[in-house]
Amino acid sequence: MKKIIATVIVLHGIIAANAQESNGYSEEVFQVSAAIIVVLAVMAFILAFLKSILEHRLKNKIVDKGVPESVVSSILQPSTGEEKHRNIKWFAILAGIGAGLLIVYYTRPLDIHSLAIMAFSISLSFLGYYLFVKHVDK
Amino acid sequence: MKTQHLTEEEIQQYVLDNSGGYNNAGDHIRLCEQCSEKAAAYRLLFNGIRQQNQPAFDFDLTELIMAQLPSAAPKAAKENLLIYFFIITAIAVTGLASYFFREYVAMLFKSIAPVLVYLFITGFITLSILLILDMYKNYKKKIHALDVYPG
């Protein structure tokens, strides 16, 4: 989640720098970026909250079972394969968002179909990611 | 039937199994006086061991250990109090910030075309749902790994 926030802040900086007019920032670009950051912060909070709940439950289970330390570290630490998959996952997500925005741009004016396009493109990118993981795990 | 005398282990096994059946050892013991005497001696010995009192401490072990254990309850209560304090502080700060900056936040979303806001929200909701599902799947995988671990 920290990665997403950092990426968005950097992107925001780049957009703001590009959108600079002679008398300062373009108001609209600034507002759009700020709105994205606000929504993203809420999303990050919800995800972090859920993650901590799940981790708490997992740790409780580990303590209840009395699992040895070596096994605990192997369960809690993500393997190299998972790390690789994580990169692919974020590639799929960002590619999906990019493709969705591109299609939305070419099917303007913005309307309800734009929302459907975004939802479908993100879902398809996730589907692609799962199919990839399934294929690699075989 | 076995014609040679039984070994000590075979006699002990026969007595421990308490086998009155007609197996090789039983047949031999019934006919061999020497082995029969040994079996009777072992039977007597094992009965004596069984009748011994179970060894026990002459003091209350549970009470002694419990008295030496550090009491965990006050510490946990203190930690819980601290957690509640942080939660309440966080809620209060967020609430105050939302109250004082409500006009700015509202303006932020009002100044953008509504359909664009919906587009962001749709994208973020879809992404959140899929990320939560992925997180839950990983959690279930770890729980399953713990369940199958012989603990």
Contacts between the chains, C-beta under 8 A, distances in Angstrom:
chain1	res1	chain2	res2	distance
A	27	B	111	7.8
A	28	B	111	7.7
A	28	B	112	7.7
A	31	B	108	5.7
A	31	B	111	5.2
A	31	B	112	5.8
A	32	B	112	5.9
A	32	B	116	7.1
A	34	B	108	5.5
A	35	B	108	5.5
A	35	B	109	6.0
A	35	B	112	5.8
A	35	B	117	6.7
A	35	B	120	6.4
A	36	B	120	6.1
A	38	B	105	7.0
A	38	B	108	7.0
A	39	B	120	5.5
A	39	B	121	6.6
A	39	B	124	5.1
A	40	B	124	7.0
A	43	B	124	5.2
A	43	B	127	7.3
A	43	B	128	5.2
A	46	B	128	6.5
A	47	B	128	6.7
A	47	B	131	6.1
A	47	B	132	6.9
A	47	B	135	7.4
A	50	B	132	6.1
A	50	B	135	6.6
A	51	B	135	6.1
A	54	B	135	6.6
A	54	B	136	7.2
A	54	B	139	4.5
A	57	B	139	7.7
A	58	B	139	6.5
A	58	B	142	5.8
A	58	B	143	6.8
A	58	B	146	7.8
A	61	B	143	6.5
A	61	B	146	5.6
A	62	B	146	6.6
A	65	B	146	6.0
A	65	B	149	6.9
A	65	B	151	4.2
A	66	B	151	6.1
A	67	B	146	6.7
A	67	B	149	6.1
A	67	B	151	6.2
A	71	B	149	6.4
A	75	B	142	5.5
A	75	B	145	5.6
A	75	B	146	6.6
A	76	B	142	7.7
A	89	B	134	7.3
A	93	B	127	6.7
A	97	B	123	6.6
A	97	B	127	7.8
A	100	B	123	7.3
A	104	B	119	7.1
A	110	B	113	7.0
A	110	B	115	4.4
A	110	B	116	6.5
A	110	B	119	6.7
A	111	B	115	6.6
A	114	B	115	6.9
A	114	B	119	5.7
A	115	B	115	8.0
A	115	B	118	5.7
A	115	B	119	5.9
A	115	B	122	4.3
A	118	B	119	6.0
A	118	B	122	5.3
A	118	B	123	4.7
A	118	B	126	7.0
A	119	B	122	5.5
A	119	B	123	7.6
A	119	B	126	4.7
A	122	B	123	6.4
A	122	B	126	4.5
A	122	B	127	5.7
A	122	B	130	6.8
A	123	B	126	6.3
A	123	B	130	6.9
A	126	B	130	4.6
A	126	B	134	7.8
